[in-house]
Amino acid sequence: METVVGTRDDPCVRMTPIIGQKAWFGPRRVGWGLAPISLEGWALTALFGVITSVAKRKGLSRQPMQLLLGSFSVVVALKGTSPGGPRRRRAFDLERRRLSSTGEPQAG
């Protein structure tokens, strides 16, 4: 079941990812998009950075690099909440705190 919360400024912040119950990526604090919010999200981001750095040093061609970036983007989209900026991040953080105080399962 998808959890959606809203605020007066932003009526729709999806709290759960498309796949699974735990979100790995959530709205960014600065700018717009998604940023890691869990250990799994940070681990995947670090792994992506290491793999792309090694691939670049080895002179990997453009097509495998594009496939790697596309794969990473798909995982971020499937394991993330609604993308957004500071306003959505505040709504997301407020709802996470509310869920943790009630004992309900939470994203991230």
N, C-alpha and C positions, 0 to 999 in steps of 0.2 A: 504494500500500500504506500502510495506516495504522500509525503507530508508536505503541505504547502502552508506557509505562514504569510501574514501580510502586515504592513504598517500603513499609516496614513499616506506616507510618501511613496511607498513601494508595495503594491498590493499582492505581489506574488514572488515569494522566495521558496524554491523547492529545497527541502531539507535532506532528502534522501537521494542517493544516486539512481541512475536508471537500472543498474545491475547491482544486486546485493543490498545490504542494509547499512553498511558503514561507508560514509563518504570519505574519499581520500583527498579530494580537492574541493575548495569552497571559494566564495567571492573574495577578491583581492582587497587588501587594506588601502593600497595606493594604485591608481590606474583602474583599468577595467579588465575583467577576465576571471580566470581561476588560478588559485595558488594552493600549494600543499597545506593540508590542515591535519594530517595524521602521519604517524610514523611510516606507514606504507606509501603515502604520497611523497614524503621526503626521500624515502629509499628509491622509489621509482625515478624521481627527478634526478637524484645523484647518479643512479645507474645509467640513465639516458646521457647525462653529461660525460661520464667516463667512457661509455661506448662511442659516442660521437667524437670525443677527443682522440681516442685510439684510432678510430676509423679515419679521421682526418690526417693523422700522422702517417698512417700506412698508405695514404693516397687512394682511399676507396673512391670509386667513381660516384657520379652524381645520383644515379638511379637507386642504389642501395641506401644512400643517405636519405633520399626522399621517402623511401619505403619505411625507414626507421622513424623519421619524423611523423609520417602518417600514422604509424602504429602507436606511437606515443600519444598523439593527439586523440586517437580513438579511445584509448584507455582513459585519458583525462576526461573526455566527454562522458564516457559510460560510468566512471567512478566519481564524478563530480556532482555538485549541486548546481543550482542556477548560477551562471556567471554574473558578475557585477562588480561594482566599485565600493567605495567606503560606506555608502548608505545601506546597500544590501548586506555588506559585511556586518554592520551594526545590528541589523535585523536578524541575521543568521546567528551572531553571538548571543543576542538576547534570548532567542528561542532555544539555543543549546543550553544556556544556563537554566531556563525554565524547565526544560526536559530533565536535566540532571537533578534539579531540586524535587521533582515529582517522581523520580525513579523510572521514568519511561525510557525506552531505548532511544539513543540519540545518534545523530550523524557525526562522524569524525571522532 
